Amino acid sequence: MFGSLKFALLLGVIYLCRAAEEDVIDLTDSDFSTVISQHDTALVMFYAPWCGHCKRLKPEYAVAAGVLKNDDTPVALAKVDCTEGGKSTCEKYSVSGYPTLKIFRKGELSQEYNGPRESQGIVKYMRAQVGPSSKDLLTVADYEAFLNKDDVVVIGFFEKETDLKGDFLKTADKLREEVTFGHSSAKEVLDKAGYKDNVVLFRPKRLQNKFEDSSVVYKSDTDSLKAFIKENYHGLVGVRQKDNLQDFSNPLVVAYFDVDYVKNPKGTNYWRNRVLKVAKEMSEANFAISDKDDFTHELNEFGIDFSKGDKPVVAGRDADGNKFVMTSEFSIENLLTFTKDLLDGKLEPFIKSEPLPDNKDTGVKTAVGKNFKELVTDSGRDAIIEFYAPWCGHCQKLAPIWEELGDKMKNEEVDIIKMDATANDWPKSQFDVSGFPTIYWKPKDKDQKPVRYNGGRALEDFVKYISEQASSELKGWDRKGNAKDVPKEEL
């Protein structure tokens, strides 16, 4: 009996997965133009089957497709395999990396997709692409239904045509992908709301609390409407999710726990209200709550492998992006102390790091979080550093070349360095790593900023580059990278 039940459940899961996948339209060169022209708005993913990022995106994309196809104004989601039947289409639309997402309207390319890569974010972003940027609230029923949305809403109340209305509609067009806008000039709506020629930001009922107003009126003489919305959108303590990370700036303190406004809104607000109490007092910092299961990877970056119990765990960053972890048990008093100490620079930053390596007599030195400053930033020597990931195929291909480069430069005033970027922290403001391998040249002069290396990856390419960039001419090569005829004992 139990075996049959498990089998039935398995079949159900398989069916749901296939159903979701079938909601994504599979296109090739032969039918792309014909099919895309049949949809008012379509999002197209250009991908390669071997691409890891594409594999991670596909299930999220499929779920979003199933939701969006049933909207009143449906959005079609399609995909094109750039390695097989869609090569010409990918070339036509200048696809150079995977996955690349583009928005089409009535068959014509409209714009690049720069939104979230998870299902909920894709749905929200694409819904904002269809229809007017602000909903016209014609009746009190429309107005009340609009207020009952689960999201923050911004409503313009206009008794007459004004500059404010024009500014409101322009701002709605600019922020339509991020904010839900509505407006009304109906007398019954204006009377019900009690506003005339005002723009008001309303917080959803689930986020209303005693520490801040549930609605905020825009004062046009103090700030731009866009700045007003940005400043007030998340309130004192925002619900930080994967699709809105860019909204939260440092210094930032985040409480991680089971954030669930669907199944447990009361429990979620129990802890959020405690964070709100501290946020009300500490206006110098930004505060947020995040679901600990959604941010497991981020918690790992703070050295937190598993968050047990119901109480939140707290981590934060100062204005410079340094990481800190609250080691004491969560309480209002401990959160207040942690925040004050973070802002006052009294805490020891958390540095993710592998154990210190033995770099004696090695051609390639290994940097980790604990020695990065000593070995790279403040070494007083020229250095070329590779940021790699152990699973990266391109990094594995580069590894023997990097070792050979290290051997060749062993007696030069240049350090050849590698660092596992998945297991260590480094100054990300100086070394922006967005893919692997990423290579930087770091001059010994501290006043000179590191420079990203974009040259070839053959041994001779690196030797020539170092020869040209080195602060002092190399012993074994001239400035053009030509080997000098020097006895080995002099090298």
Helices and strands as residue ranges (DSSP letters): H 2-22, E 25-27, H 32-36, E 41-47, H 52-68, E 76-81, H 87-92, E 100-105, E 108-112, H 119-127, E 134-136, H 140-147, E 153-157, H 163-175, E 180-184, H 187-193, E 198-202, G 205-207, E 215-217, H 225-232, E 237-239, G 245-247, E 252-257, H 265-281, E 286-291, H 296-301, E 313-317, E 323-325, H 332-343, E 364-366, H 372-372, I 373-377, E 382-388, H 393-408, E 414-420, E 438-442, E 451-452, H 459-469, G 488-490
